[in-house]
Amino acid sequence: MSNLFDLSEDVAVVIGATGVLGGALADGLAAAGAQVAVVGRNAERGAARVQAIREAGGRAEFFAADAVNRGELEQAHRAIETALGAPTILVNAAGGNDPRVTVTPEHPFESISAEDWRANFDLNLVGGALLPCQEFGPAMCRRGKGSIINIASVSAHLPLSRVVSYSASKAAVLNLSQFLSREWATQGVRVNSLTPGFFPAEQNRKLLFNEDGSPTARTLSIWGHTPMARFGRSEELVGAVVFLASDRASSFVTGVDLRVDGGFLSQTI
């Protein structure tokens, strides 16, 4: 049997690969053999990610694009096809929580402006799934081959305290993924979502750790609710993404939300 997880014939586009989680996913796809298009806004971080992948023996190029700008995504798509070939894998890892829509005693839910709420949806839903799927999905359908992986969140299933807009936008990502899985299933394109548990990143570090590095009360609550009693490490998402990306390993898998959460969603208290 051929290697189920060999992606050497694939071109993988990772949008948001300049971030911590997206970067780890780009590394993992490259290690599995894929040519990786590192897509993001920050050219310096993009170049660093490409260099790291190449130093590890992988193949990668950086392409600048803002995920919420359809024109920039179109330009990046054309450049990727010219440089690497037709994309067969799309990972949508752009997103995050805007502090302006974080609920606190000083900033209650009713004080969130509609403008800030929409900005968070633009970041997580429009740029985090909608526009990239609209740009790359139809081309995959025309070629009859593709795997799209949208990054959801445990908060897509049940809302987390304080991050109401983030939770709602990720729930929409999950719903969109299920919709597209049906729309494109007979055209050779699979659409799945990946639900990470709690993985510390730049945008949530202040919520999780005090200035002295000790865990906050929120961190202790998360650990207490997670059977594995710890945060995830970014590299622990790689196996799930490579599985979903591989046509050999997951050819009959679509419309699935694969959870990598240390058991967070397996219990209530």
Backbone as JSON, one array per atom type, in Angstrom:
{
  "sequence": "MSNLFDLSEDVAVVIGATGVLGGALADGLAAAGAQVAVVGRNAERGAARVQAIREAGGRAEFFAADAVNRGELEQAHRAIETALGAPTILVNAAGGNDPRVTVTPEHPFESISAEDWRANFDLNLVGGALLPCQEFGPAMCRRGKGSIINIASVSAHLPLSRVVSYSASKAAVLNLSQFLSREWATQGVRVNSLTPGFFPAEQNRKLLFNEDGSPTARTLSIWGHTPMARFGRSEELVGAVVFLASDRASSFVTGVDLRVDGGFLSQTI",
  "N": [[0.86, -1.2, 0.0], [0.53, 2.21, -0.84], [2.01, 5.12, 0.69], [-0.13, 6.43, 3.01], [-0.12, 9.04, 3.85], [1.37, 10.61, 2.2], [2.09, 13.56, 0.67], [3.38, 14.48, -1.56], [2.68, 15.05, -4.16], [1.06, 17.19, -4.02], [-0.12, 20.6, -3.84], [-0.21, 22.84, -1.35], [-2.09, 25.38, 0.06], [-1.75, 27.59, 2.62], [-3.43, 29.75, 4.41], [-2.84, 32.38, 6.55], [-0.53, 31.39, 7.51], [1.52, 32.76, 8.61], [1.09, 33.03, 11.25], [1.12, 31.5, 14.59], [-0.25, 28.92, 14.88], [-1.06, 28.46, 12.22], [1.43, 28.5, 11.01], [2.63, 26.2, 12.1], [1.02, 24.27, 10.94], [1.64, 24.65, 8.25], [4.33, 23.87, 8.32], [3.98, 21.15, 8.94], [2.55, 20.14, 6.72], [4.42, 20.56, 4.74], [6.44, 18.85, 5.64], [5.21, 16.46, 5.12], [5.51, 16.35, 2.47], [4.25, 18.12, 0.69], [4.2, 20.9, -1.58], [4.27, 24.09, -0.3], [2.31, 26.94, -0.14], [2.81, 29.73, 1.52], [0.75, 31.96, 2.89], [-0.02, 35.25, 3.77], [-0.2, 38.42, 5.58], [2.1, 39.57, 6.6], [5.18, 40.09, 5.45], [7.74, 39.7, 6.47], [7.45, 37.76, 8.5], [6.43, 35.78, 6.9], [8.58, 35.21, 5.19], [10.36, 34.19, 7.06], [9.03, 31.87, 7.84], [9.03, 30.41, 5.45], [11.8, 30.07, 5.13], [12.36, 28.46, 7.38], [10.94, 26.14, 6.71], [12.27, 25.34, 4.38], [14.85, 24.9, 5.38], [14.34, 22.66, 6.83], [14.11, 20.84, 4.88], [11.9, 21.0, 3.27], [9.51, 22.31, 0.8], [8.62, 25.55, -0.12], [6.97, 28.69, -0.67], [6.48, 32.21, -0.27], [3.52, 34.19, -0.36], [2.01, 37.23, -0.57], [-0.97, 38.36, 0.91], [-4.04, 39.71, 2.05], [-6.48, 38.13, 3.84], [-9.09, 39.07, 3.92], [-9.43, 40.49, 1.66], [-10.58, 40.18, -1.41], [-9.52, 40.73, -3.95], [-6.73, 40.68, -3.5], [-6.45, 38.02, -2.77], [-7.12, 36.8, -5.19], [-4.97, 37.64, -6.79], [-2.87, 36.4, -5.42], [-3.61, 33.73, -5.8], [-3.3, 33.4, -8.59], [-0.54, 33.82, -8.76], [0.42, 31.7, -7.23], [-0.38, 29.47, -8.76], [1.2, 29.88, -10.99], [3.8, 29.69, -9.93], [3.91, 27.32, -8.37], [1.99, 25.49, -9.19], [-1.33, 24.02, -9.59], [-3.39, 24.51, -6.79], [-4.21, 21.95, -4.47], [-4.85, 21.56, -1.89], [-6.31, 23.42, 0.68], [-5.89, 25.33, 3.49], [-7.49, 27.13, 5.88], [-6.4, 29.25, 8.06], [-6.39, 31.77, 9.07], [-7.31, 34.22, 11.47], [-8.72, 35.2, 14.69], [-9.22, 36.82, 17.92], [-10.59, 39.96, 18.4], [-9.66, 42.35, 20.73], [-11.45, 44.42, 21.22], [-13.97, 43.39, 21.21], [-14.11, 41.75, 23.33], [-15.69, 40.66, 26.22], [-15.87, 42.22, 29.31], [-16.04, 43.18, 32.82], [-15.71, 45.94, 32.74], [-16.3, 46.43, 30.14], [-19.03, 45.65, 29.03], [-21.31, 43.3, 27.38], [-23.38, 44.76, 26.08], [-22.14, 47.06, 25.31], [-20.62, 46.61, 23.11], [-19.85, 47.61, 19.88], [-21.65, 47.6, 16.77], [-20.01, 47.87, 14.6], [-17.47, 46.98, 15.49], [-18.15, 44.36, 16.07], [-18.81, 43.39, 13.5], [-16.3, 43.62, 12.34], [-14.86, 41.63, 13.63], [-16.21, 39.38, 12.68], [-15.58, 39.67, 10.0], [-12.86, 39.09, 10.12], [-12.74, 36.38, 11.1], [-14.76, 34.84, 9.82], [-15.37, 35.87, 7.17], [-12.76, 36.44, 6.08], [-11.53, 34.26, 7.2], [-12.67, 32.0, 6.13], [-14.85, 32.26, 4.18], [-14.15, 34.01, 1.82], [-11.61, 32.87, 0.94], [-12.5, 30.24, 0.36], [-14.34, 30.79, -1.67], [-12.61, 31.76, -3.59], [-10.61, 29.72, -4.09], [-11.98, 27.28, -4.06], [-13.88, 26.82, -6.33], [-12.06, 26.48, -8.49], [-10.76, 24.16, -7.72], [-12.93, 22.43, -7.88], [-13.41, 22.45, -10.65], [-11.22, 21.06, -11.52], [-11.63, 18.69, -10.28], [-10.53, 17.82, -7.86], [-9.61, 18.24, -4.51], [-8.96, 19.35, -1.16], [-10.32, 21.01, 1.47], [-9.73, 22.67, 4.45], [-11.09, 24.12, 7.15], [-10.46, 26.19, 9.94], [-11.98, 25.81, 12.93], [-13.28, 26.07, 16.22], [-13.35, 25.2, 19.71], [-15.22, 26.84, 20.79], [-17.04, 27.13, 18.82], [-18.91, 25.21, 19.17], [-19.97, 25.37, 21.8], [-20.52, 28.45, 23.35], [-17.83, 30.43, 24.59], [-17.08, 32.11, 27.64], [-16.72, 35.65, 27.7], [-15.63, 35.9, 25.04], [-17.61, 36.42, 22.99], [-18.24, 37.29, 20.34], [-16.2, 36.11, 18.87], [-16.78, 33.4, 19.35], [-19.3, 33.2, 18.11], [-18.64, 33.78, 15.46], [-16.92, 31.68, 14.82], [-18.67, 29.56, 15.06], [-20.18, 30.06, 12.83], [-18.26, 29.55, 10.85], [-18.01, 26.78, 11.15], [-20.58, 25.96, 10.37], [-20.66, 26.91, 7.71], [-18.67, 25.31, 6.61], [-19.85, 22.76, 6.71], [-21.99, 23.19, 4.99], [-20.65, 23.67, 2.51], [-19.41, 21.24, 2.19], [-21.4, 19.56, 1.33], [-22.22, 20.84, -1.01], [-20.02, 20.59, -2.76], [-19.32, 17.94, -2.81], [-19.74, 15.99, -4.85], [-18.03, 16.84, -6.76], [-15.45, 16.25, -6.37], [-14.22, 17.58, -4.32], [-13.43, 17.85, -1.01], [-14.62, 19.1, 2.08], [-13.8, 19.98, 5.24], [-13.69, 20.64, 8.78], [-11.5, 21.73, 11.39], [-11.26, 21.52, 14.81], [-9.53, 23.09, 17.13], [-8.51, 22.73, 20.55], [-7.45, 24.45, 23.35], [-4.84, 26.41, 22.57], [-2.15, 28.22, 23.3], [-1.58, 31.43, 21.96], [-0.49, 34.46, 20.33], [-2.65, 36.29, 20.47], [-4.19, 35.51, 22.63], [-2.62, 35.22, 24.84], [-2.37, 37.06, 26.98], [-4.73, 36.71, 28.31], [-4.36, 34.26, 29.4], [-2.02, 33.99, 30.85], [-0.3, 35.48, 33.59], [1.75, 38.44, 34.09], [4.07, 37.54, 35.3], [4.29, 35.02, 34.32], [2.79, 33.05, 35.5], [-0.17, 30.94, 35.65], [-3.37, 32.3, 34.79], [-6.59, 32.79, 36.4], [-8.44, 32.04, 34.5], [-6.99, 30.26, 32.91], [-6.56, 28.17, 34.75], [-9.18, 27.36, 35.02], [-9.7, 26.41, 32.44], [-7.85, 24.28, 32.25], [-8.89, 22.7, 34.27], [-11.22, 21.86, 33.08], [-10.38, 20.37, 30.99], [-9.7, 17.11, 30.2], [-7.04, 16.19, 29.77], [-5.68, 18.08, 31.14], [-4.04, 20.26, 30.39], [-2.62, 22.72, 28.1], [-2.78, 22.57, 24.48], [-0.15, 21.76, 22.15], [1.19, 23.38, 19.32], [2.21, 21.7, 17.3], [0.74, 19.44, 17.69], [-1.51, 19.54, 16.19], [-0.88, 18.87, 13.67], [-0.97, 16.16, 12.69], [-3.73, 15.69, 12.41], [-4.43, 17.54, 10.44], [-2.86, 16.72, 8.24], [-3.98, 14.19, 7.83], [-6.66, 14.91, 7.07], [-6.04, 16.32, 4.79], [-4.99, 14.48, 3.02], [-5.83, 12.6, 0.23], [-5.59, 9.87, 0.04], [-5.74, 8.96, 2.65], [-8.13, 9.98, 3.68], [-10.27, 9.83, 1.86], [-13.04, 9.43, 1.84], [-14.08, 11.16, 3.6], [-15.84, 13.86, 4.5], [-17.42, 16.95, 5.45], [-16.93, 16.73, 8.12], [-16.14, 17.57, 11.51], [-13.21, 17.68, 13.02], [-11.96, 17.16, 16.14], [-9.37, 18.41, 18.14], [-8.63, 18.58, 21.07], [-7.84, 17.78, 23.59], [-9.83, 16.55, 24.97], [-11.65, 18.43, 25.8], [-14.3, 19.02, 24.92], [-15.62, 16.77, 25.66], [-16.87, 16.61, 28.08], [-19.0, 18.11, 30.57], [-18.78, 19.18, 33.2]],
  "CA": [[0.0, 0.0, 0.0], [1.3, 3.46, -0.88], [1.97, 5.9, 1.92], [-1.42, 7.12, 3.15], [0.05, 10.43, 4.23], [2.33, 11.22, 1.28], [1.49, 14.7, -0.04], [4.41, 14.99, -2.45], [2.09, 15.49, -5.42], [0.08, 18.23, -3.7], [0.21, 22.01, -3.57], [-1.04, 23.24, -0.21], [-2.17, 26.8, 0.37], [-2.07, 27.81, 4.04], [-3.71, 31.17, 4.64], [-2.59, 32.6, 7.96], [0.65, 30.61, 7.88], [2.47, 33.62, 9.31], [0.78, 32.92, 12.67], [1.69, 30.35, 15.3], [-0.89, 27.67, 14.5], [-0.96, 28.31, 10.78], [2.81, 28.17, 10.69], [2.86, 24.8, 12.44], [0.34, 23.46, 9.93], [2.45, 24.74, 7.04], [5.5, 23.01, 8.55], [3.57, 19.75, 8.89], [2.21, 19.77, 5.36], [5.68, 20.48, 4.0], [7.13, 17.63, 6.08], [4.53, 15.35, 4.46], [5.9, 16.36, 1.07], [3.55, 19.1, -0.14], [4.7, 22.25, -1.83], [3.41, 24.92, 0.53], [2.18, 28.38, -0.36], [2.64, 30.44, 2.78], [-0.01, 33.17, 2.54], [-0.3, 36.11, 4.91], [0.02, 39.85, 5.38], [3.4, 40.0, 7.1], [6.21, 39.52, 4.59], [8.89, 39.27, 7.28], [7.12, 36.47, 9.1], [6.28, 34.82, 5.81], [9.92, 34.81, 4.75], [10.93, 33.36, 8.12], [8.38, 30.56, 7.78], [9.56, 29.73, 4.26], [13.18, 29.67, 5.42], [12.33, 27.33, 8.31], [10.49, 24.96, 5.98], [13.34, 24.92, 3.47], [15.94, 24.36, 6.18], [13.93, 21.32, 7.26], [14.07, 19.98, 3.69], [10.62, 21.14, 2.57], [9.37, 23.25, -0.32], [7.66, 26.6, 0.23], [7.11, 30.06, -1.19], [5.58, 33.16, 0.39], [2.65, 34.99, -1.21], [1.37, 38.23, 0.28], [-2.4, 38.61, 0.7], [-4.92, 39.88, 3.2], [-7.57, 37.18, 3.6], [-10.37, 39.75, 3.78], [-9.39, 41.25, 0.41], [-10.75, 39.2, -2.5], [-8.58, 41.05, -5.02], [-5.4, 40.19, -3.13], [-6.5, 36.56, -2.85], [-7.08, 36.44, -6.61], [-3.59, 37.82, -7.25], [-2.06, 35.33, -4.83], [-3.99, 32.48, -6.45], [-2.63, 33.35, -9.9], [0.9, 33.7, -8.54], [0.67, 30.34, -6.74], [-0.49, 28.54, -9.88], [2.36, 30.07, -11.85], [5.04, 29.29, -9.27], [3.89, 25.99, -7.76], [0.99, 24.62, -9.81], [-2.7, 24.17, -9.11], [-3.58, 24.08, -5.4], [-5.08, 20.81, -4.19], [-5.16, 21.63, -0.46], [-6.47, 24.77, 1.21], [-6.08, 25.4, 4.93], [-7.84, 28.5, 6.27], [-5.96, 29.4, 9.44], [-6.41, 33.17, 9.48], [-8.37, 34.52, 12.43], [-8.33, 35.61, 16.04], [-10.24, 37.59, 18.63], [-10.29, 41.38, 18.56], [-9.92, 42.76, 22.12], [-12.56, 45.38, 21.3], [-15.23, 42.67, 21.39], [-13.99, 40.89, 24.51], [-16.6, 41.13, 27.27], [-15.28, 42.34, 30.64], [-16.89, 44.03, 33.67], [-15.6, 47.34, 32.29], [-16.74, 46.5, 28.74], [-20.09, 44.63, 28.96], [-21.81, 42.91, 26.07], [-24.2, 45.78, 25.43], [-21.32, 48.18, 24.85], [-19.92, 46.24, 21.87], [-20.43, 48.29, 18.73], [-21.91, 46.75, 15.61], [-18.83, 47.97, 13.73], [-16.44, 46.08, 16.0], [-18.67, 43.0, 15.91], [-18.65, 43.03, 12.09], [-14.87, 43.48, 12.06], [-14.44, 40.3, 14.1], [-16.76, 38.42, 11.73], [-14.76, 39.77, 8.8], [-11.59, 38.4, 10.37], [-12.86, 34.94, 11.33], [-15.66, 34.18, 8.88], [-15.18, 36.33, 5.79], [-11.39, 36.15, 5.7], [-11.1, 32.97, 7.74], [-13.25, 30.86, 5.41], [-15.7, 32.57, 3.03], [-13.47, 34.48, 0.62], [-10.68, 31.88, 0.4], [-13.26, 29.14, -0.25], [-14.89, 31.28, -2.94], [-11.52, 31.94, -4.55], [-9.89, 28.5, -4.45], [-12.87, 26.14, -4.18], [-14.38, 26.53, -7.68], [-10.98, 25.97, -9.33], [-10.58, 22.76, -7.34], [-14.07, 21.7, -8.43], [-13.22, 22.29, -12.09], [-10.18, 20.03, -11.72], [-12.1, 17.46, -9.68], [-9.66, 17.36, -6.78], [-9.27, 19.25, -3.52], [-9.31, 19.2, 0.25], [-10.37, 22.3, 2.16], [-9.8, 22.51, 5.9], [-11.34, 25.39, 7.83], [-10.16, 26.09, 11.36], [-13.09, 26.24, 13.79], [-12.87, 26.31, 17.6], [-14.28, 24.59, 20.66], [-16.28, 27.81, 21.04], [-18.05, 26.99, 17.77], [-19.89, 24.24, 19.66], [-20.58, 26.03, 22.95], [-19.82, 29.74, 23.46], [-16.96, 30.66, 25.73], [-17.29, 33.4, 28.3], [-15.93, 36.82, 27.32], [-15.31, 36.04, 23.62], [-18.9, 36.08, 22.37], [-18.19, 37.49, 18.9], [-15.31, 35.06, 18.35], [-17.53, 32.15, 19.39], [-20.35, 33.23, 17.08], [-18.03, 33.74, 14.13], [-16.41, 30.34, 14.59], [-19.84, 28.71, 14.81], [-20.52, 30.28, 11.42], [-17.26, 28.82, 10.07], [-18.38, 25.37, 11.21], [-21.79, 25.8, 9.56], [-20.28, 27.09, 6.3], [-17.91, 24.13, 6.2], [-20.8, 21.68, 6.49], [-22.73, 23.53, 3.77], [-19.81, 23.47, 1.33], [-19.11, 19.81, 2.03], [-22.48, 18.99, 0.52], [-22.24, 21.5, -2.32], [-18.9, 20.21, -3.62], [-18.97, 16.54, -2.59], [-19.73, 15.21, -6.09], [-17.08, 17.45, -7.69], [-14.1, 15.85, -6.0], [-13.65, 18.48, -3.31], [-13.87, 17.58, 0.36], [-14.54, 20.26, 2.98], [-13.9, 19.6, 6.64], [-13.2, 21.64, 9.72], [-10.66, 21.26, 12.49], [-11.54, 22.25, 16.04], [-8.5, 23.01, 18.16], [-8.85, 23.14, 21.9], [-6.77, 25.67, 23.77], [-3.45, 26.49, 22.16], [-1.74, 29.6, 23.52], [-1.06, 32.18, 20.82], [-0.26, 35.86, 20.67], [-3.86, 37.05, 20.75], [-4.85, 35.12, 23.87], [-1.65, 34.98, 25.91], [-2.62, 37.91, 28.14], [-5.87, 36.14, 29.03], [-4.02, 32.95, 29.93], [-0.87, 34.03, 31.74], [0.04, 36.75, 34.22], [3.02, 38.99, 33.64], [5.16, 36.74, 35.85], [4.26, 33.71, 33.69], [1.9, 32.13, 36.21], [-1.47, 30.81, 34.98], [-4.48, 33.11, 35.28], [-7.75, 32.01, 36.84], [-9.06, 31.48, 33.3], [-6.2, 29.09, 32.54], [-6.86, 27.11, 35.7], [-10.52, 26.87, 34.69], [-9.57, 25.62, 31.21], [-7.18, 23.02, 32.59], [-9.81, 21.89, 35.06], [-12.26, 21.36, 32.2], [-9.73, 19.57, 29.97], [-9.24, 15.87, 30.8], [-5.59, 16.09, 29.74], [-5.21, 19.05, 32.13], [-2.97, 21.11, 29.86], [-2.86, 23.3, 26.79], [-2.21, 21.85, 23.36], [1.04, 22.29, 21.47], [0.8, 23.61, 17.93], [2.54, 20.56, 16.46], [-0.24, 18.37, 17.9], [-2.57, 19.69, 15.2], [-0.37, 18.51, 12.36], [-1.46, 14.87, 12.24], [-5.13, 15.82, 11.98], [-4.48, 18.28, 9.17], [-2.32, 15.85, 7.18], [-5.02, 13.18, 7.58], [-7.75, 15.5, 6.3], [-5.52, 16.79, 3.5], [-4.6, 13.35, 2.16], [-6.89, 11.86, -0.46], [-5.43, 8.45, 0.31], [-6.12, 8.64, 4.03], [-9.47, 10.43, 4.06], [-11.0, 10.06, 0.61], [-14.49, 9.36, 2.04], [-14.33, 12.01, 4.76], [-16.2, 15.25, 4.22], [-18.44, 17.45, 6.36], [-16.56, 16.33, 9.47], [-15.38, 18.48, 12.36], [-12.25, 16.86, 13.76], [-11.58, 17.87, 17.36], [-8.07, 18.15, 18.76], [-8.91, 19.47, 22.2], [-7.5, 17.18, 24.87], [-11.05, 16.07, 25.61], [-12.41, 19.56, 26.37], [-15.72, 18.95, 24.58], [-16.17, 15.46, 26.02], [-17.5, 16.66, 29.38], [-19.61, 19.39, 30.92], [-18.16, 19.7, 34.43]],
  "C": [[0.89, 1.25, 0.0], [1.1, 4.22, 0.42], [0.68, 6.7, 1.99], [-1.26, 8.62, 3.34], [1.1, 11.15, 3.39], [1.64, 12.32, 0.48], [2.44, 15.28, -1.09], [3.87, 15.45, -3.8], [1.12, 16.65, -5.23], [0.71, 19.61, -3.55], [-0.76, 22.48, -2.49], [-0.95, 24.74, 0.02], [-2.58, 26.94, 1.84], [-2.21, 29.3, 4.26], [-3.66, 31.41, 6.15], [-1.38, 31.82, 8.44], [1.72, 31.45, 8.54], [2.19, 33.64, 10.81], [1.34, 31.66, 13.28], [1.09, 29.03, 14.83], [-0.79, 27.42, 13.0], [0.44, 27.93, 10.34], [3.14, 26.72, 10.99], [2.2, 23.88, 11.42], [1.1, 23.48, 8.61], [3.68, 23.86, 7.15], [5.12, 21.54, 8.36], [3.23, 19.29, 7.49], [3.47, 19.66, 4.5], [6.45, 19.22, 4.36], [6.5, 16.39, 5.45], [4.77, 15.35, 2.95], [5.27, 17.43, 0.2], [4.41, 20.32, -0.42], [3.75, 23.19, -1.11], [3.48, 26.38, 0.11], [1.85, 29.02, 0.97], [1.99, 31.78, 2.46], [-0.32, 33.96, 3.81], [0.01, 37.56, 4.6], [1.44, 40.28, 5.69], [4.52, 39.32, 6.32], [7.4, 39.0, 5.4], [8.63, 37.91, 7.92], [6.97, 35.39, 8.04], [7.63, 34.3, 5.33], [10.58, 33.89, 5.78], [10.33, 31.96, 8.09], [8.9, 29.77, 6.59], [10.98, 29.23, 4.52], [13.22, 28.46, 6.34], [11.92, 26.04, 7.6], [11.59, 24.44, 5.07], [14.51, 24.32, 4.23], [15.63, 22.96, 6.69], [13.8, 20.35, 6.08], [12.79, 20.07, 2.9], [10.66, 22.17, 1.46], [8.29, 24.27, 0.01], [8.01, 27.9, -0.45], [6.13, 30.94, -0.42], [4.81, 33.96, -0.65], [1.87, 35.94, -0.31], [-0.1, 38.38, -0.1], [-3.08, 38.8, 2.04], [-6.16, 39.04, 2.93], [-8.93, 37.85, 3.44], [-10.45, 40.58, 2.5], [-9.43, 40.27, -0.76], [-9.78, 39.47, -3.64], [-7.18, 40.53, -4.73], [-5.36, 38.66, -3.16], [-6.45, 36.08, -4.3], [-5.66, 36.55, -7.15], [-2.69, 36.72, -6.71], [-2.34, 33.99, -5.49], [-3.28, 32.34, -7.8], [-1.13, 33.13, -9.73], [1.27, 32.29, -8.07], [0.62, 29.34, -7.89], [0.71, 28.64, -10.8], [3.62, 29.49, -11.23], [5.06, 27.82, -8.84], [2.98, 25.0, -8.48], [-0.36, 24.8, -9.16], [-2.82, 23.68, -7.67], [-4.56, 22.91, -5.29], [-5.5, 20.76, -2.73], [-5.26, 23.1, -0.07], [-6.73, 24.68, 2.71], [-6.32, 26.86, 5.3], [-7.58, 28.69, 7.76], [-5.9, 30.85, 9.89], [-7.55, 33.4, 10.47], [-7.82, 34.91, 13.77], [-9.45, 36.38, 16.69], [-9.77, 39.03, 18.81], [-10.62, 41.78, 20.0], [-11.1, 43.71, 22.27], [-13.91, 44.69, 21.5], [-15.13, 41.62, 22.5], [-14.83, 41.47, 25.64], [-15.87, 41.09, 28.62], [-16.24, 43.15, 31.51], [-16.86, 45.49, 33.24], [-16.14, 47.53, 30.88], [-17.81, 45.42, 28.52], [-20.58, 44.4, 27.53], [-22.54, 44.04, 25.35], [-23.4, 46.98, 24.92], [-20.55, 47.86, 23.57], [-20.62, 46.92, 20.69], [-20.66, 47.31, 17.59], [-20.71, 46.75, 14.67], [-17.74, 47.0, 14.18], [-16.87, 44.62, 15.85], [-18.47, 42.53, 14.46], [-17.18, 42.82, 11.74], [-14.36, 42.11, 12.5], [-14.99, 39.21, 13.19], [-16.0, 38.47, 10.41], [-13.47, 38.97, 8.96], [-11.76, 36.89, 10.38], [-13.72, 34.2, 10.31], [-15.37, 34.58, 7.44], [-13.77, 36.02, 5.31], [-10.94, 34.78, 6.11], [-11.68, 31.77, 7.02], [-13.93, 31.28, 4.11], [-14.92, 32.94, 1.78], [-12.44, 33.48, 0.09], [-11.4, 30.69, -0.24], [-13.85, 29.56, -1.59], [-13.81, 31.39, -4.01], [-10.93, 30.62, -5.02], [-10.82, 27.31, -4.71], [-13.35, 25.84, -5.59], [-13.3, 25.98, -8.62], [-10.7, 24.51, -9.0], [-11.71, 21.91, -7.92], [-13.89, 21.46, -9.92], [-12.19, 21.2, -12.39], [-10.57, 18.7, -11.1], [-11.26, 16.93, -8.55], [-9.39, 18.51, -5.81], [-9.71, 18.86, -2.13], [-9.21, 20.57, 0.9], [-10.57, 22.05, 3.65], [-9.94, 23.89, 6.53], [-11.1, 25.21, 9.33], [-11.32, 26.67, 12.17], [-12.54, 26.48, 15.2], [-13.82, 25.53, 18.51], [-15.44, 25.53, 20.94], [-17.31, 27.84, 19.92], [-19.17, 26.07, 18.21], [-20.67, 24.79, 20.85], [-19.82, 27.33, 23.19], [-18.99, 29.82, 24.74], [-17.27, 32.01, 26.35], [-16.29, 34.42, 27.74], [-15.74, 36.99, 25.82], [-16.54, 35.69, 22.77], [-18.86, 36.23, 20.86], [-17.31, 36.44, 18.23], [-16.06, 33.73, 18.28], [-18.57, 32.1, 18.28], [-19.75, 33.12, 15.69], [-17.47, 32.36, 13.82], [-17.54, 29.33, 14.4], [-20.28, 28.85, 13.36], [-19.54, 29.58, 10.5], [-17.62, 27.33, 10.02], [-19.59, 25.1, 10.31], [-21.49, 25.93, 8.07], [-19.53, 25.86, 5.79], [-18.84, 22.97, 5.88], [-21.62, 21.93, 5.22], [-21.91, 23.21, 2.52], [-19.47, 22.0, 1.12], [-20.17, 19.13, 1.19], [-22.46, 19.56, -0.89], [-21.19, 20.9, -3.26], [-18.54, 18.72, -3.54], [-18.88, 15.73, -3.88], [-18.75, 15.76, -7.11], [-15.63, 17.19, -7.27], [-13.45, 16.71, -4.94], [-14.28, 18.16, -1.96], [-13.67, 18.82, 1.22], [-14.79, 19.79, 4.4], [-13.43, 20.75, 7.52], [-12.38, 20.96, 10.81], [-10.94, 22.14, 13.7], [-10.39, 22.08, 17.03], [-9.11, 23.31, 19.53], [-8.1, 24.41, 22.23], [-5.27, 25.57, 23.49], [-3.0, 27.94, 22.34], [-1.14, 30.22, 22.27], [-0.98, 33.65, 21.23], [-1.52, 36.56, 21.14], [-4.54, 36.67, 22.07], [-3.9, 34.95, 25.06], [-1.92, 35.81, 27.15], [-3.81, 37.41, 28.96], [-5.47, 34.89, 29.81], [-2.88, 32.97, 30.95], [-0.69, 35.43, 32.32], [1.4, 37.21, 33.74], [4.21, 38.17, 34.14], [5.19, 35.31, 35.29], [3.37, 32.7, 34.37], [0.55, 32.07, 35.51], [-2.52, 31.72, 35.62], [-5.6, 32.19, 35.76], [-8.44, 31.36, 35.64], [-8.31, 30.22, 32.84], [-6.5, 27.92, 33.46], [-8.23, 26.51, 35.43], [-10.47, 25.99, 33.45], [-8.93, 24.27, 31.5], [-8.1, 22.1, 33.38], [-10.91, 21.26, 34.23], [-11.7, 20.44, 31.11], [-9.2, 18.28, 30.59], [-7.72, 15.7, 30.81], [-4.9, 17.14, 30.61], [-4.01, 19.87, 31.66], [-3.44, 21.78, 28.59], [-2.29, 22.38, 25.71], [-0.96, 22.53, 22.85], [0.74, 22.34, 19.98], [1.1, 22.41, 17.04], [1.56, 19.41, 16.62], [-1.44, 18.48, 16.97], [-2.17, 19.11, 13.84], [-0.95, 17.2, 11.84], [-2.88, 14.93, 11.72], [-5.24, 16.51, 10.63], [-3.95, 17.42, 8.02], [-3.32, 14.75, 6.83], [-6.13, 13.74, 6.7], [-7.3, 15.95, 4.91], [-5.31, 15.65, 2.51], [-5.81, 12.65, 1.55], [-6.78, 10.36, -0.2], [-5.98, 8.1, 1.69], [-7.57, 8.96, 4.34], [-10.36, 10.69, 2.85], [-12.51, 10.06, 0.76], [-14.9, 10.19, 3.26], [-14.62, 13.42, 4.3], [-17.34, 15.66, 5.15], [-18.16, 17.14, 7.81], [-15.89, 17.49, 10.2], [-14.5, 17.62, 13.26], [-11.72, 17.66, 14.95], [-10.21, 17.42, 17.85], [-8.02, 19.05, 19.98], [-8.57, 18.89, 23.57], [-8.69, 16.69, 25.65], [-11.96, 17.17, 26.14], [-13.91, 19.44, 26.13], [-16.37, 17.62, 24.97], [-16.88, 15.47, 27.37], [-18.09, 18.04, 29.63], [-19.01, 19.99, 32.17], [-17.08, 18.72, 34.87]]
}
